[in-house]
Amino acid sequence: EHHRLDYFAQYLYSELGIVYSNITSRILTRSREHQININITNRLTLSITDTNDPERMLGETLRILDIKNAALYVFKYPYHYDITENIILPEALNLKLMIRDGLIIRTHNELVHEEDLIHYVHTNKNYTISAISSGNQQYGILITDIEGNDLSMLEYVTGQFGTTFYIQSLMNKLQSQSVTDELTNIYNRRGILDELAKGSQKLAFGEKAYLVFIDLDGLKSINDTFGHDAGDKA
């Protein structure tokens, strides 16, 4: 009986060793996959160059993460979130991205009302809702069928793309400031030349375009007499 107990103990130790090895192997494999996914996400977010890229890149990233179903809803304007204030979401959001059964479905910037979105979430109870945000700026909502053990990766992805949306909004703002006049919000010299170049390419043969010039006489005397604020109002 003593020898049989020794044999049984050795058998248990060997089985525990095999189980432990399998667990650590899976953990290391998952860690490597996690690191690979992080690297892919970083490269994709850094490759964004225009306003249409964030949604497409997010879709590609979600597919790499093997997320079969997802939907991205974006606010018309960035929404400022303050924990001390009541949350009042806009009545409608734009559907920017849809993944169904692993395929990216072309969307046409459809407008989705709040009650329809709530109904969609209630009818898909296994889905996870994540915020696309950066700091206090909320840019949209991402709904996915990701499993619970992958939530940390999803959190990282949405955080990266929240930063991307923030950078994109800064780039758009700088672009707008570079071609418009701060006082009147109409095109400055650079903006006018850019629009003339674009407009001339759109003209059909024989089609005409018109330029309208408006000038204000005596602006210098207004500025000199009453100050630049009065000149701005004039």
SVG drawing of the C-alpha trace seen along z (x, -y; Angstrom):
<svg xmlns="http://www.w3.org/2000/svg" viewBox="-36 -110 43 112">
<polyline fill="none" stroke="black" stroke-width="0.4" points="0.0,0.0 2.9,-2.4 4.4,-1.8 1.0,-2.4 0.6,-5.7 4.1,-6.8 3.3,-5.9 0.0,-7.8 1.7,-10.9 4.3,-10.9 1.5,-10.5 -0.3,-13.6 2.9,-15.6 3.5,-14.8 -0.1,-15.7 0.1,-18.9 3.4,-19.7 1.8,-19.1 -1.2,-21.3 1.1,-24.0 3.2,-23.9 0.1,-24.2 -1.2,-27.2 2.1,-29.1 2.4,-28.3 -1.1,-29.7 -0.3,-32.7 3.0,-33.4 1.2,-32.8 -1.6,-35.2 1.0,-37.7 2.8,-37.5 -0.5,-37.9 -1.4,-40.8 2.0,-42.5 1.6,-41.8 -1.9,-43.4 -0.6,-46.4 2.2,-46.9 -0.3,-46.5 -2.7,-49.1 0.2,-51.5 1.3,-51.2 -2.2,-51.6 -3.0,-54.7 0.3,-56.3 -0.5,-55.7 -3.7,-57.8 -3.4,-60.8 -6.9,-62.0 -10.3,-62.4 -11.7,-59.2 -8.9,-57.0 -9.7,-56.6 -12.9,-54.6 -11.3,-52.4 -8.2,-51.8 -10.4,-51.0 -12.3,-48.4 -9.0,-46.8 -7.8,-46.7 -11.0,-45.1 -10.8,-42.4 -7.2,-41.6 -8.4,-41.2 -10.9,-38.6 -13.9,-40.7 -16.7,-39.4 -19.4,-42.0 -19.0,-45.7 -20.6,-49.1 -19.0,-52.6 -21.3,-55.5 -19.7,-59.0 -21.1,-62.3 -21.5,-65.1 -19.3,-67.2 -17.0,-66.1 -18.9,-65.9 -17.3,-67.3 -17.8,-65.0 -17.7,-66.4 -18.2,-64.0 -19.8,-66.8 -22.5,-67.5 -25.4,-65.4 -24.8,-63.5 -27.0,-64.7 -26.2,-62.8 -27.1,-64.1 -30.4,-62.9 -28.7,-61.3 -25.3,-59.8 -23.6,-58.9 -23.0,-55.3 -19.4,-55.3 -18.4,-51.6 -20.2,-48.3 -18.6,-44.8 -21.0,-41.9 -19.8,-38.2 -16.2,-39.4 -16.9,-41.5 -16.7,-45.3 -20.0,-46.7 -20.0,-49.9 -21.9,-52.6 -23.1,-55.9 -22.8,-58.1 -26.4,-57.1 -28.0,-59.1 -29.1,-56.8 -31.4,-58.2 -30.8,-57.6 -33.8,-55.4 -32.8,-53.1 -29.3,-52.8 -30.7,-51.9 -33.0,-49.3 -30.0,-47.8 -28.1,-47.4 -31.0,-45.8 -31.5,-43.3 -27.8,-42.4 -27.2,-41.8 -23.9,-40.0 -22.4,-43.0 -19.9,-45.4 -20.2,-49.2 -17.0,-51.2 -16.4,-55.0 -14.1,-56.5 -12.6,-59.3 -9.5,-61.3 -9.5,-63.1 -12.9,-64.7 -13.7,-64.7 -16.0,-61.9 -16.0,-61.2 -18.3,-58.2 -19.5,-54.8 -18.1,-51.4 -20.3,-48.3 -18.6,-44.9 -19.2,-41.2 -15.7,-40.9 -15.3,-38.3 -14.8,-39.2 -11.2,-38.1 -10.2,-40.5 -11.7,-43.6 -8.3,-45.0 -7.1,-44.8 -10.4,-46.5 -9.8,-49.2 -6.3,-49.8 -7.6,-50.0 -10.4,-52.4 -8.0,-54.6 -5.5,-54.7 -8.2,-55.6 -9.6,-58.2 -6.2,-59.8 -6.2,-59.5 -9.6,-61.2 -8.3,-64.0 -5.1,-64.5 -7.3,-64.4 -9.6,-67.2 -6.5,-69.3 -5.2,-68.8 -8.5,-69.8 -8.6,-72.9 -5.1,-73.9 -5.9,-73.3 -9.0,-75.5 -7.0,-78.2 -4.3,-78.2 -6.8,-79.0 -9.4,-81.2 -9.4,-84.7 -9.8,-84.7 -12.1,-87.8 -14.4,-87.0 -14.0,-83.2 -13.8,-83.6 -10.9,-82.3 -7.6,-84.1 -5.1,-84.4 -4.0,-80.8 -7.6,-79.5 -8.7,-81.6 -5.9,-80.3 -6.7,-76.7 -10.4,-77.1 -9.7,-78.8 -7.5,-75.8 -10.2,-73.3 -13.1,-75.3 -11.4,-75.7 -10.9,-71.9 -14.6,-71.3 -15.8,-73.7 -17.3,-72.1 -16.3,-73.3 -17.9,-76.7 -19.1,-77.0 -18.4,-80.3 -17.4,-81.2 -17.7,-84.5 -15.6,-86.3 -17.1,-88.9 -14.9,-91.5 -16.1,-93.6 -13.9,-96.4 -14.4,-98.8 -13.1,-102.4 -11.6,-104.3 -10.9,-101.4 -7.5,-102.8 -9.0,-106.0 -11.6,-104.0 -8.8,-102.0 -6.7,-105.1 -9.6,-107.1 -11.8,-104.6 -9.4,-101.6 -9.1,-98.2 -12.2,-96.8 -14.3,-99.4 -12.5,-98.5 -13.4,-94.8 -17.0,-95.7 -17.0,-97.8"/>
</svg>
